[in-house]
Amino acid sequence: YIYSNLVKTKDFTDFVQQYSSTDLEGFFQLYLYTAELPEVKIQKKRGNQYAVSIKNIDFALPMNIHTSEGVQRLEISSQPTLVQSTSPIQVDPEDWYLKQQ
């Protein structure tokens, strides 16, 4: 173990963002520097539509949504995304992001 090999959180986040060519600053802010979980808002619309958004983020998060047609993977952000389903939807059915203790 050598102190010169220490990696700081900033080193890690910079590497991941450079490697992915994606701005992940909002993601890291939420998951590394706060204890908050994404707050999903589901609003039933006319017919078979649901509006899904995440209130407390400023980036898009790929998330699975279980609908009457099966599981769809959609980019969810603070702006509502419309989802078609003849039955109530379930956001993040595998609890990858939203697991509550």
N, C-alpha and C positions, 0 to 999 in steps of 0.2 A: 504494500500500500504506500503510494507516494502522493504527497499533497499536491504536487504539480499536475496530477492527473484528475483532480477534482472537476466535476462537471456541475455547473450551477443550473438552476431551472431555466434561466434566460438562454444559456447555451443550448439546452434541449429544445426549447420552443423555437429558437432561431433556426436550428437544424431542421426541425419538422416542417416549418413553413417554407424554408428554402427547398427542401426535398420535394414537397408536395406542390410547390408553386402556387400556394393558396394562402390567403390572409386568414389566419386562424386566431388572431388576437382576441376576438370576442369569445370564442370557444374556450381559450385558455383562461381568460378572465373569469368566466363562469365556473369552470371545473377545477381550476388550480388555486384561485385566489379568493373564492367565496365558498360558503357552505350552502348556497341556494341550489335548488333544482329548477329545471325549466317548468314554468307554469302554463300548462296547456289549456286553451279555451276552445270548447266545442260548442258551436251554435247551430241548432237545427234551422234549416232554411226551407223554402217552399219545395214541395214535391219530395224527391228523394235526395236532397242535397244537404250537406253539412259543411259549415265553414270552420276550418281548424287553424289556429294560430298559437304562437307561444309568446306570451306577454313580455317576459323579462329578458329577451335576447335581441341583439342587433345584427344577427347573422342567420343564414339558413342552415338548418340541421336536417340531414337525411333521417327519415323516421318511417318505420313500418306502421301501416294503418290497416286493421282488419275490417273488411267491408263484407257485404253480402256476396261479392264476387271473389272473395279471397283476400290475400294480403297484397297491398300495394306499397311500394317504397316511394315516398314523396319528399320533396324539400319543403320543410315547414319553417316559417319565420314569423316575425311579428305581424306581417301582412297576411290576411286570411287566404287559405288555399281551399278551393271548393272540392268536395269529395262526393261522389255518387254512391249511394247505398240504399237498398230497400229495407235494411234493418239498422239498428243503432251501431255506430262504429266504435272500435276500440283502438286507441292510439298507443303505440309502443307495447304490443301484446307480450313481447318477450322480456319487458322491463329492462332494456338496455340502458335507457337514459333516465327513466322516471321511477325506478324502484323506490317504494316507500318502505320504511322500516316499521 
